[in-house]
Amino acid sequence: MADVTFNILRTDPDSGRKPCFQKFTVPDDGTGLTVLDGLNYILENLDGSLAFRSSCRSAVCGSCAMHINGRHRLACNTQVALFKTPEVTIRPLAHVEVEKDLCVNMDKFWEKYEHVTPYLIPGSPPPEKERIQSQEDREELDVVIDCIQCASCYSACPVTLSSNEYLGPAALLKIDRFVRDIRDAAHNQRLDKADGPYGAWRCHSVFACQCCPKELDPPRSIAYVKRRLMRRRLLGGE
Ligand code: FES
């Protein structure tokens, strides 16, 4: 059994202390210790005041996104064996207010996400059974459908830091997801939102959002939305 050092940026705004790193030693029995396992070990055995979020433990809910050894990852599907050193350095998501330790305030992120109506708006009453998609139409969504709203891309984007109103990569990716969907009847309204002063054109193409733990590609989505906007301007309509 080897030991792994967890080096965690601790923050407690209520205490008035400055944020600082704290080290914990976690035993690794070599059976696939994940970062989330390590955090749970610390919480249960070393420091019950450590704050972090998790739920599904299966890379589905997006709640355990954090900055781990230099990049955004999900704690639940990141094994410490991935790293060459027996030390794991963990910070909370950046560009969002830290509530405590690894818990951040996601209100702004959700506000922008809600703004882009992240659900299907069909143009006809519900059918008896289902809204049919062809195989090809469904495959068109493969590159955008797996977003779990972990906010890694949002946190990595420097424009979200400098422009509080910028929709950000996750919301723009969601616009992409629905303007690709032939069942959706609100393409124009969605593109109007992307065309606003804080929409797709505010993206500076820094590509920092290319860090999705689910391997989605927000820069490609933003470029796609820009192309749709240009096509609408040049050819009119949708
Ligand atoms: S706990 Fe749900 S994504 Fe990690």
py3Dmol code that shows the C-alpha trace and the ligand (Angstrom):
import py3Dmol

protein = """\
ATOM      1  CA  MET A   1       0.000   0.000   0.000  1.00  0.00           C
ATOM      2  CA  ALA A   2       1.404   3.391  -1.019  1.00  0.00           C
ATOM      3  CA  ASP A   3       0.514   6.845   0.215  1.00  0.00           C
ATOM      4  CA  VAL A   4      -0.733   9.698  -1.927  1.00  0.00           C
ATOM      5  CA  THR A   5      -0.462  13.320  -0.846  1.00  0.00           C
ATOM      6  CA  PHE A   6      -3.552  15.403  -1.471  1.00  0.00           C
ATOM      7  CA  ASN A   7      -2.616  19.075  -1.598  1.00  0.00           C
ATOM      8  CA  ILE A   8      -5.888  20.990  -1.422  1.00  0.00           C
ATOM      9  CA  LEU A   9      -6.537  24.716  -1.665  1.00  0.00           C
ATOM     10  CA  ARG A  10      -8.639  25.440   1.412  1.00  0.00           C
ATOM     11  CA  THR A  11     -10.867  28.503   1.543  1.00  0.00           C
ATOM     12  CA  ASP A  12     -13.246  29.568   4.266  1.00  0.00           C
ATOM     13  CA  PRO A  13     -14.562  33.108   3.654  1.00  0.00           C
ATOM     14  CA  ASP A  14     -16.346  33.079   7.037  1.00  0.00           C
ATOM     15  CA  SER A  15     -13.084  32.608   8.933  1.00  0.00           C
ATOM     16  CA  GLY A  16     -11.392  35.681   7.450  1.00  0.00           C
ATOM     17  CA  ARG A  17      -8.247  33.601   6.793  1.00  0.00           C
ATOM     18  CA  LYS A  18      -6.547  33.775   3.417  1.00  0.00           C
ATOM     19  CA  PRO A  19      -6.903  30.698   1.160  1.00  0.00           C
ATOM     20  CA  CYS A  20      -3.948  28.321   1.606  1.00  0.00           C
ATOM     21  CA  PHE A  21      -2.943  24.806   0.610  1.00  0.00           C
ATOM     22  CA  GLN A  22      -3.220  21.981   3.117  1.00  0.00           C
ATOM     23  CA  LYS A  23      -1.683  18.541   2.681  1.00  0.00           C
ATOM     24  CA  PHE A  24      -3.301  15.234   3.602  1.00  0.00           C
ATOM     25  CA  THR A  25      -1.914  11.722   3.323  1.00  0.00           C
ATOM     26  CA  VAL A  26      -4.274   9.192   1.793  1.00  0.00           C
ATOM     27  CA  PRO A  27      -3.495   5.458   1.590  1.00  0.00           C
ATOM     28  CA  ASP A  28      -3.727   3.918  -1.876  1.00  0.00           C
ATOM     29  CA  ASP A  29      -4.182   0.141  -1.945  1.00  0.00           C
ATOM     30  CA  GLY A  30      -3.656   0.048  -5.707  1.00  0.00           C
ATOM     31  CA  THR A  31      -7.230  -0.907  -6.577  1.00  0.00           C
ATOM     32  CA  GLY A  32      -8.083   2.233  -8.547  1.00  0.00           C
ATOM     33  CA  LEU A  33      -8.260   5.024  -5.970  1.00  0.00           C
ATOM     34  CA  THR A  34     -10.005   8.010  -7.527  1.00  0.00           C
ATOM     35  CA  VAL A  35      -9.584  11.617  -6.470  1.00  0.00           C
ATOM     36  CA  LEU A  36     -13.135  11.505  -5.131  1.00  0.00           C
ATOM     37  CA  ASP A  37     -12.296   8.386  -3.077  1.00  0.00           C
ATOM     38  CA  GLY A  38      -9.367  10.322  -1.626  1.00  0.00           C
ATOM     39  CA  LEU A  39     -11.525  13.334  -0.774  1.00  0.00           C
ATOM     40  CA  ASN A  40     -14.081  11.076   0.903  1.00  0.00           C
ATOM     41  CA  TYR A  41     -11.276   9.402   2.872  1.00  0.00           C
ATOM     42  CA  ILE A  42     -10.092  12.805   4.095  1.00  0.00           C
ATOM     43  CA  LEU A  43     -13.624  13.856   4.997  1.00  0.00           C
ATOM     44  CA  GLU A  44     -14.334  10.659   6.911  1.00  0.00           C
ATOM     45  CA  ASN A  45     -10.957  10.120   8.585  1.00  0.00           C
ATOM     46  CA  LEU A  46      -8.841  13.267   8.645  1.00  0.00           C
ATOM     47  CA  ASP A  47     -10.865  16.466   8.432  1.00  0.00           C
ATOM     48  CA  GLY A  48     -14.645  16.520   8.527  1.00  0.00           C
ATOM     49  CA  SER A  49     -14.697  20.205   7.624  1.00  0.00           C
ATOM     50  CA  LEU A  50     -13.456  19.661   4.058  1.00  0.00           C
ATOM     51  CA  ALA A  51     -16.118  20.878   1.623  1.00  0.00           C
ATOM     52  CA  PHE A  52     -16.622  19.458  -1.869  1.00  0.00           C
ATOM     53  CA  ARG A  53     -19.531  18.311  -4.017  1.00  0.00           C
ATOM     54  CA  SER A  54     -20.277  14.928  -5.544  1.00  0.00           C
ATOM     55  CA  SER A  55     -23.315  12.841  -6.258  1.00  0.00           C
ATOM     56  CA  CYS A  56     -23.398  10.185  -8.986  1.00  0.00           C
ATOM     57  CA  ARG A  57     -19.775   8.960  -8.745  1.00  0.00           C
ATOM     58  CA  SER A  58     -20.150   7.977 -12.413  1.00  0.00           C
ATOM     59  CA  ALA A  59     -19.210  11.091 -14.435  1.00  0.00           C
ATOM     60  CA  VAL A  60     -22.866  11.872 -15.060  1.00  0.00           C
ATOM     61  CA  CYS A  61     -24.019  14.627 -12.688  1.00  0.00           C
ATOM     62  CA  GLY A  62     -21.112  17.041 -13.218  1.00  0.00           C
ATOM     63  CA  SER A  63     -20.987  18.113  -9.574  1.00  0.00           C
ATOM     64  CA  CYS A  64     -17.417  17.006  -8.804  1.00  0.00           C
ATOM     65  CA  ALA A  65     -15.607  19.099 -11.448  1.00  0.00           C
ATOM     66  CA  MET A  66     -12.460  20.699 -10.064  1.00  0.00           C
ATOM     67  CA  HIS A  67      -8.962  21.686 -11.091  1.00  0.00           C
ATOM     68  CA  ILE A  68      -6.763  18.634 -10.522  1.00  0.00           C
ATOM     69  CA  ASN A  69      -3.037  18.554 -11.265  1.00  0.00           C
ATOM     70  CA  GLY A  70      -3.154  21.345 -13.804  1.00  0.00           C
ATOM     71  CA  ARG A  71      -6.383  20.725 -15.645  1.00  0.00           C
ATOM     72  CA  HIS A  72     -10.125  20.484 -15.219  1.00  0.00           C
ATOM     73  CA  ARG A  73     -11.257  16.986 -14.382  1.00  0.00           C
ATOM     74  CA  LEU A  74     -14.070  15.111 -12.681  1.00  0.00           C
ATOM     75  CA  ALA A  75     -12.867  13.855  -9.305  1.00  0.00           C
ATOM     76  CA  CYS A  76     -15.011  10.722  -9.586  1.00  0.00           C
ATOM     77  CA  ASN A  77     -13.470   9.405 -12.779  1.00  0.00           C
ATOM     78  CA  THR A  78      -9.895  10.521 -12.255  1.00  0.00           C
ATOM     79  CA  GLN A  79      -7.701   7.794 -10.798  1.00  0.00           C
ATOM     80  CA  VAL A  80      -4.613   8.943  -8.931  1.00  0.00           C
ATOM     81  CA  ALA A  81      -2.625   6.252 -10.803  1.00  0.00           C
ATOM     82  CA  LEU A  82      -2.966   8.540 -13.831  1.00  0.00           C
ATOM     83  CA  PHE A  83      -0.362  10.865 -12.383  1.00  0.00           C
ATOM     84  CA  LYS A  84       3.362  10.259 -12.434  1.00  0.00           C
ATOM     85  CA  THR A  85       3.879  11.712  -8.959  1.00  0.00           C
ATOM     86  CA  PRO A  86       2.202  10.535  -5.740  1.00  0.00           C
ATOM     87  CA  GLU A  87       0.865  14.056  -5.183  1.00  0.00           C
ATOM     88  CA  VAL A  88      -2.486  15.444  -6.265  1.00  0.00           C
ATOM     89  CA  THR A  89      -2.964  19.209  -6.204  1.00  0.00           C
ATOM     90  CA  ILE A  90      -6.588  20.307  -6.185  1.00  0.00           C
ATOM     91  CA  ARG A  91      -8.132  23.741  -6.613  1.00  0.00           C
ATOM     92  CA  PRO A  92     -11.795  24.733  -6.965  1.00  0.00           C
ATOM     93  CA  LEU A  93     -13.139  25.849 -10.342  1.00  0.00           C
ATOM     94  CA  ALA A  94     -11.828  29.292 -11.250  1.00  0.00           C
ATOM     95  CA  HIS A  95     -13.730  32.440 -12.288  1.00  0.00           C
ATOM     96  CA  VAL A  96     -16.583  31.649  -9.909  1.00  0.00           C
ATOM     97  CA  GLU A  97     -17.004  32.601  -6.282  1.00  0.00           C
ATOM     98  CA  VAL A  98     -15.663  30.013  -3.847  1.00  0.00           C
ATOM     99  CA  GLU A  99     -18.150  29.250  -1.111  1.00  0.00           C
ATOM    100  CA  LYS A 100     -15.845  26.933   0.834  1.00  0.00           C
ATOM    101  CA  ASP A 101     -12.832  24.827  -0.154  1.00  0.00           C
ATOM    102  CA  LEU A 102     -13.841  23.070  -3.401  1.00  0.00           C
ATOM    103  CA  CYS A 103     -17.468  24.242  -3.435  1.00  0.00           C
ATOM    104  CA  VAL A 104     -18.206  27.142  -5.751  1.00  0.00           C
ATOM    105  CA  ASN A 105     -21.250  29.298  -6.324  1.00  0.00           C
ATOM    106  CA  MET A 106     -22.781  28.212  -9.649  1.00  0.00           C
ATOM    107  CA  ASP A 107     -25.644  30.748  -9.704  1.00  0.00           C
ATOM    108  CA  LYS A 108     -24.271  32.815 -12.582  1.00  0.00           C
ATOM    109  CA  PHE A 109     -23.508  29.713 -14.604  1.00  0.00           C
ATOM    110  CA  TRP A 110     -27.060  28.409 -14.170  1.00  0.00           C
ATOM    111  CA  GLU A 111     -28.565  31.828 -14.898  1.00  0.00           C
ATOM    112  CA  LYS A 112     -26.833  31.899 -18.292  1.00  0.00           C
ATOM    113  CA  TYR A 113     -27.672  28.275 -18.932  1.00  0.00           C
ATOM    114  CA  GLU A 114     -31.348  28.923 -18.244  1.00  0.00           C
ATOM    115  CA  HIS A 115     -31.254  31.987 -20.476  1.00  0.00           C
ATOM    116  CA  VAL A 116     -30.647  29.803 -23.553  1.00  0.00           C
ATOM    117  CA  THR A 117     -33.754  27.627 -22.847  1.00  0.00           C
ATOM    118  CA  PRO A 118     -31.810  24.367 -22.614  1.00  0.00           C
ATOM    119  CA  TYR A 119     -34.685  22.118 -23.650  1.00  0.00           C
ATOM    120  CA  LEU A 120     -36.469  21.124 -26.827  1.00  0.00           C
ATOM    121  CA  ILE A 121     -39.105  23.579 -28.087  1.00  0.00           C
ATOM    122  CA  PRO A 122     -41.125  21.605 -30.641  1.00  0.00           C
ATOM    123  CA  GLY A 123     -43.292  23.379 -33.186  1.00  0.00           C
ATOM    124  CA  SER A 124     -46.234  20.987 -33.014  1.00  0.00           C
ATOM    125  CA  PRO A 125     -48.412  19.335 -30.345  1.00  0.00           C
ATOM    126  CA  PRO A 126     -47.043  16.151 -28.780  1.00  0.00           C
ATOM    127  CA  PRO A 127     -47.398  13.150 -31.097  1.00  0.00           C
ATOM    128  CA  GLU A 128     -49.050   9.964 -29.934  1.00  0.00           C
ATOM    129  CA  LYS A 129     -45.764   8.124 -29.499  1.00  0.00           C
ATOM    130  CA  GLU A 130     -42.550  10.037 -30.185  1.00  0.00           C
ATOM    131  CA  ARG A 131     -40.904  12.661 -32.360  1.00  0.00           C
ATOM    132  CA  ILE A 132     -39.045  10.659 -34.966  1.00  0.00           C
ATOM    133  CA  GLN A 133     -35.421  11.362 -35.831  1.00  0.00           C
ATOM    134  CA  SER A 134     -33.531   9.626 -38.601  1.00  0.00           C
ATOM    135  CA  GLN A 135     -30.306   7.843 -37.685  1.00  0.00           C
ATOM    136  CA  GLU A 136     -28.329  10.590 -39.445  1.00  0.00           C
ATOM    137  CA  ASP A 137     -30.188  13.377 -37.636  1.00  0.00           C
ATOM    138  CA  ARG A 138     -29.479  11.742 -34.301  1.00  0.00           C
ATOM    139  CA  GLU A 139     -25.818  11.235 -35.181  1.00  0.00           C
ATOM    140  CA  GLU A 140     -25.582  14.940 -35.905  1.00  0.00           C
ATOM    141  CA  LEU A 141     -26.086  15.500 -32.166  1.00  0.00           C
ATOM    142  CA  ASP A 142     -23.354  13.095 -31.070  1.00  0.00           C
ATOM    143  CA  VAL A 143     -20.754  15.831 -30.864  1.00  0.00           C
ATOM    144  CA  VAL A 144     -22.797  18.031 -28.514  1.00  0.00           C
ATOM    145  CA  ILE A 145     -25.226  15.947 -26.542  1.00  0.00           C
ATOM    146  CA  ASP A 146     -23.054  14.669 -23.692  1.00  0.00           C
ATOM    147  CA  CYS A 147     -22.674  17.916 -21.738  1.00  0.00           C
ATOM    148  CA  ILE A 148     -23.155  17.259 -18.009  1.00  0.00           C
ATOM    149  CA  GLN A 149     -23.042  20.965 -17.005  1.00  0.00           C
ATOM    150  CA  CYS A 150     -19.940  20.541 -14.884  1.00  0.00           C
ATOM    151  CA  ALA A 151     -18.862  24.131 -15.765  1.00  0.00           C
ATOM    152  CA  SER A 152     -15.260  23.159 -16.483  1.00  0.00           C
ATOM    153  CA  CYS A 153     -15.319  25.020 -19.816  1.00  0.00           C
ATOM    154  CA  TYR A 154     -16.988  28.023 -18.194  1.00  0.00           C
ATOM    155  CA  SER A 155     -14.380  28.096 -15.453  1.00  0.00           C
ATOM    156  CA  ALA A 156     -11.478  27.789 -17.903  1.00  0.00           C
ATOM    157  CA  CYS A 157     -12.653  30.637 -20.158  1.00  0.00           C
ATOM    158  CA  PRO A 158     -10.859  33.950 -19.485  1.00  0.00           C
ATOM    159  CA  VAL A 159     -13.676  35.911 -21.146  1.00  0.00           C
ATOM    160  CA  THR A 160     -16.154  34.806 -18.478  1.00  0.00           C
ATOM    161  CA  LEU A 161     -13.791  36.425 -15.986  1.00  0.00           C
ATOM    162  CA  SER A 162     -13.517  39.751 -17.818  1.00  0.00           C
ATOM    163  CA  SER A 163     -17.119  39.923 -19.015  1.00  0.00           C
ATOM    164  CA  ASN A 164     -19.651  38.995 -16.366  1.00  0.00           C
ATOM    165  CA  GLU A 165     -22.488  38.871 -18.888  1.00  0.00           C
ATOM    166  CA  TYR A 166     -20.811  36.688 -21.524  1.00  0.00           C
ATOM    167  CA  LEU A 167     -22.930  33.555 -22.000  1.00  0.00           C
ATOM    168  CA  GLY A 168     -19.872  31.340 -21.889  1.00  0.00           C
ATOM    169  CA  PRO A 169     -18.963  28.088 -23.641  1.00  0.00           C
ATOM    170  CA  ALA A 170     -21.477  25.751 -21.972  1.00  0.00           C
ATOM    171  CA  ALA A 171     -24.514  27.893 -22.825  1.00  0.00           C
ATOM    172  CA  LEU A 172     -23.269  28.417 -26.398  1.00  0.00           C
ATOM    173  CA  LEU A 173     -22.688  24.694 -26.749  1.00  0.00           C
ATOM    174  CA  LYS A 174     -26.292  24.167 -25.659  1.00  0.00           C
ATOM    175  CA  ILE A 175     -27.452  26.573 -28.391  1.00  0.00           C
ATOM    176  CA  ASP A 176     -25.423  24.506 -30.852  1.00  0.00           C
ATOM    177  CA  ARG A 177     -27.041  21.336 -29.509  1.00  0.00           C
ATOM    178  CA  PHE A 178     -30.569  22.606 -30.238  1.00  0.00           C
ATOM    179  CA  VAL A 179     -29.982  24.412 -33.531  1.00  0.00           C
ATOM    180  CA  ARG A 180     -28.672  21.089 -34.856  1.00  0.00           C
ATOM    181  CA  ASP A 181     -31.836  19.319 -33.744  1.00  0.00           C
ATOM    182  CA  ILE A 182     -34.426  19.023 -36.524  1.00  0.00           C
ATOM    183  CA  ARG A 183     -37.206  18.501 -33.946  1.00  0.00           C
ATOM    184  CA  ASP A 184     -36.630  21.941 -32.435  1.00  0.00           C
ATOM    185  CA  ALA A 185     -38.696  24.862 -33.766  1.00  0.00           C
ATOM    186  CA  ALA A 186     -36.928  27.698 -31.963  1.00  0.00           C
ATOM    187  CA  HIS A 187     -33.722  27.929 -33.993  1.00  0.00           C
ATOM    188  CA  ASN A 188     -34.199  31.625 -34.710  1.00  0.00           C
ATOM    189  CA  GLN A 189     -34.840  32.578 -31.090  1.00  0.00           C
ATOM    190  CA  ARG A 190     -31.780  30.595 -30.044  1.00  0.00           C
ATOM    191  CA  LEU A 191     -29.624  32.219 -32.692  1.00  0.00           C
ATOM    192  CA  ASP A 192     -30.920  35.647 -31.613  1.00  0.00           C
ATOM    193  CA  LYS A 193     -29.516  34.940 -28.150  1.00  0.00           C
ATOM    194  CA  ALA A 194     -26.192  33.840 -29.604  1.00  0.00           C
ATOM    195  CA  ASP A 195     -26.116  36.973 -31.780  1.00  0.00           C
ATOM    196  CA  GLY A 196     -26.455  39.340 -28.801  1.00  0.00           C
ATOM    197  CA  PRO A 197     -23.610  41.475 -27.434  1.00  0.00           C
ATOM    198  CA  TYR A 198     -22.678  38.775 -24.930  1.00  0.00           C
ATOM    199  CA  GLY A 199     -23.132  35.814 -27.225  1.00  0.00           C
ATOM    200  CA  ALA A 200     -20.897  33.970 -29.667  1.00  0.00           C
ATOM    201  CA  TRP A 201     -19.160  37.086 -31.004  1.00  0.00           C
ATOM    202  CA  ARG A 202     -17.815  37.859 -27.534  1.00  0.00           C
ATOM    203  CA  CYS A 203     -15.695  34.678 -27.702  1.00  0.00           C
ATOM    204  CA  HIS A 204     -12.039  35.601 -28.295  1.00  0.00           C
ATOM    205  CA  SER A 205     -11.093  32.129 -29.562  1.00  0.00           C
ATOM    206  CA  VAL A 206      -8.679  31.524 -26.711  1.00  0.00           C
ATOM    207  CA  PHE A 207      -9.550  27.798 -26.829  1.00  0.00           C
ATOM    208  CA  ALA A 208      -9.073  27.461 -23.065  1.00  0.00           C
ATOM    209  CA  CYS A 209     -12.533  25.865 -22.921  1.00  0.00           C
ATOM    210  CA  GLN A 210     -11.173  22.897 -24.833  1.00  0.00           C
ATOM    211  CA  CYS A 211     -10.890  21.056 -21.530  1.00  0.00           C
ATOM    212  CA  CYS A 212     -14.167  19.171 -21.341  1.00  0.00           C
ATOM    213  CA  PRO A 213     -13.998  16.054 -19.114  1.00  0.00           C
ATOM    214  CA  LYS A 214     -16.542  14.472 -21.470  1.00  0.00           C
ATOM    215  CA  GLU A 215     -14.379  15.350 -24.473  1.00  0.00           C
ATOM    216  CA  LEU A 216     -16.850  17.746 -26.046  1.00  0.00           C
ATOM    217  CA  ASP A 217     -15.425  20.602 -28.043  1.00  0.00           C
ATOM    218  CA  PRO A 218     -16.936  23.998 -27.080  1.00  0.00           C
ATOM    219  CA  PRO A 219     -14.718  26.006 -29.491  1.00  0.00           C
ATOM    220  CA  ARG A 220     -16.055  23.927 -32.376  1.00  0.00           C
ATOM    221  CA  SER A 221     -19.612  24.565 -31.140  1.00  0.00           C
ATOM    222  CA  ILE A 222     -19.037  28.311 -30.932  1.00  0.00           C
ATOM    223  CA  ALA A 223     -17.549  28.311 -34.439  1.00  0.00           C
ATOM    224  CA  TYR A 224     -20.576  26.339 -35.667  1.00  0.00           C
ATOM    225  CA  VAL A 225     -22.985  28.843 -34.093  1.00  0.00           C
ATOM    226  CA  LYS A 226     -21.057  31.728 -35.681  1.00  0.00           C
ATOM    227  CA  ARG A 227     -21.337  30.022 -39.080  1.00  0.00           C
ATOM    228  CA  ARG A 228     -25.084  29.602 -38.602  1.00  0.00           C
ATOM    229  CA  LEU A 229     -25.344  33.286 -37.673  1.00  0.00           C
ATOM    230  CA  MET A 230     -23.395  34.343 -40.752  1.00  0.00           C
ATOM    231  CA  ARG A 231     -25.500  32.116 -42.973  1.00  0.00           C
ATOM    232  CA  ARG A 232     -28.655  33.625 -41.496  1.00  0.00           C
ATOM    233  CA  ARG A 233     -27.369  37.145 -42.112  1.00  0.00           C
ATOM    234  CA  LEU A 234     -26.336  36.393 -45.680  1.00  0.00           C
ATOM    235  CA  LEU A 235     -29.219  34.211 -46.741  1.00  0.00           C
ATOM    236  CA  GLY A 236     -31.909  35.344 -44.304  1.00  0.00           C
ATOM    237  CA  GLY A 237     -34.267  33.119 -42.321  1.00  0.00           C
ATOM    238  CA  GLU A 238     -33.341  29.776 -40.835  1.00  0.00           C
TER     239      GLU A 238
END
"""
ligand_1 = """\
4
FES
S -19.907 12.746 -8.847
Fe -21.213 13.074 -10.588
S -19.810 13.641 -12.134
Fe -18.545 13.138 -10.475
"""
view = py3Dmol.view(width=600, height=400)
view.addModel(protein, "pdb")
view.setStyle({"model": 0}, {"cartoon": {"style": "trace"}})
view.addModel(ligand_1, "xyz")
view.setStyle({"model": 1}, {"stick": {}})
view.zoomTo()
view.show()
